Amino acid sequence: MLTLLQKIGQKITIDQALELRIKEDFVKIETQKSEILLEANQRAKYLYYVEKGVLHNFYYHDGRQVSSWFYIEDMFITSWYSFYTQQPSFENIESLEDCTLYRISYEDYQKLIYDFPTFGNFARLLSEEILSILDQFSKSWSFLSAKEKYEILEEYFPKIEQRIKLGHIASFLGISQETLSRIRAGK
């Protein structure tokens, strides 16, 4: 819980009442490798904070699993579209390692925002951060070479290839595992 409080505290000041409420509303859970936290067509009921482990969002395209983003320690994860709109998700969330997470339900998240304007500021700053990353990513991704995409992946997620299957990385980059192997060998 300390790392979660520190993460939130990087964006806002947490008074004693807010700290108590965060400790009540964020529930610690443990997941096993390959555990699915959200299936496509379900509504994202939770926002998760990753204390330990790696997860990814993925979807299926032409029968193939495609990783759309990875999440590591000290990051928040959900199906962003589904969580914010409370509409069915088009993607899945899977633990790629055994994970320690803190989760908060959509309802409790909204109550925290309502009850603590300071936390509402945190929620706004978090959504701005996620939106800016996704916007930058979506506008530049299609124009990059496979090697440039791999370099960006390494920048966002250092040493990720040591923690997850290369097939997940290749699907994220939109390349074959053979091409990924050539890029990694050419470093």
TAFEN-V474742 format. One record per backbone hydrogen bond with DSSP energy under -0.5 kcal/mol. NH is the residue of the N-H (numbers start at 0). CO is the residue of the C=O. E is the energy in kcal/mol with one decimal. If there is no record, write none. Layout:
# TAFEN-V474742
NH/CO/E
NH/CO/E
This chain:
# TAFEN-V474742
4/0/-2.5
5/1/-2.4
6/2/-2.4
7/3/-2.5
8/4/-2.6
9/5/-0.9
9/6/-0.7
10/7/-1.7
11/7/-1.6
14/12/-0.7
18/14/-2.6
19/15/-2.3
20/16/-2.0
21/17/-2.8
22/18/-2.4
23/19/-1.5
24/20/-2.8
25/21/-2.5
26/24/-0.6
26/102/-3.0
28/100/-3.0
30/98/-2.4
33/94/-3.0
34/31/-2.2
36/34/-0.6
36/92/-2.6
37/92/-1.3
40/88/-3.6
41/38/-1.7
43/86/-0.6
44/42/-0.9
46/103/-2.3
47/76/-2.8
48/101/-2.8
49/74/-2.9
50/48/-0.8
50/99/-2.2
51/99/-2.0
54/70/-2.3
55/93/-2.1
56/68/-2.0
57/91/-2.0
58/65/-2.0
60/63/-2.7
63/60/-2.2
65/58/-3.4
67/56/-3.0
68/56/-1.1
70/54/-2.5
73/49/-3.1
74/71/-1.0
76/47/-2.6
79/77/-1.1
82/78/-3.2
83/79/-2.5
84/80/-2.1
85/81/-2.2
88/41/-3.0
91/57/-3.5
92/37/-2.2
93/55/-2.3
94/34/-2.6
95/53/-3.0
96/53/-1.1
98/30/-2.0
99/51/-2.3
100/28/-2.9
100/98/-0.5
101/48/-2.1
102/26/-2.5
103/46/-2.2
105/44/-2.3
108/104/-2.5
109/105/-2.4
110/106/-2.1
111/107/-2.5
112/108/-2.1
113/109/-2.3
114/110/-3.3
115/111/-2.2
118/115/-0.9
119/115/-1.9
120/116/-1.7
121/117/-1.6
122/118/-2.8
123/119/-2.1
124/120/-2.6
125/121/-2.8
126/122/-2.3
127/123/-2.4
128/124/-2.2
129/125/-2.5
130/126/-2.7
131/127/-2.5
132/128/-2.1
133/129/-2.7
134/130/-2.6
135/131/-2.4
136/132/-2.6
137/133/-2.8
138/134/-1.9
139/135/-1.3
140/136/-2.3
141/137/-0.5
142/139/-1.3
143/140/-1.5
148/144/-2.4
149/145/-2.2
150/146/-2.1
151/147/-2.0
152/148/-2.4
153/149/-2.4
154/150/-1.8
155/151/-2.5
156/152/-2.9
159/156/-1.8
161/158/-1.5
162/159/-2.0
163/159/-1.5
167/164/-0.9
168/164/-1.2
169/165/-3.0
170/166/-2.2
171/167/-2.0
172/168/-2.3
173/169/-1.2
174/169/-2.4
179/175/-2.1
180/176/-2.4
181/177/-2.1
182/178/-2.3
183/179/-2.6
184/180/-2.1
185/181/-1.6
186/183/-0.9
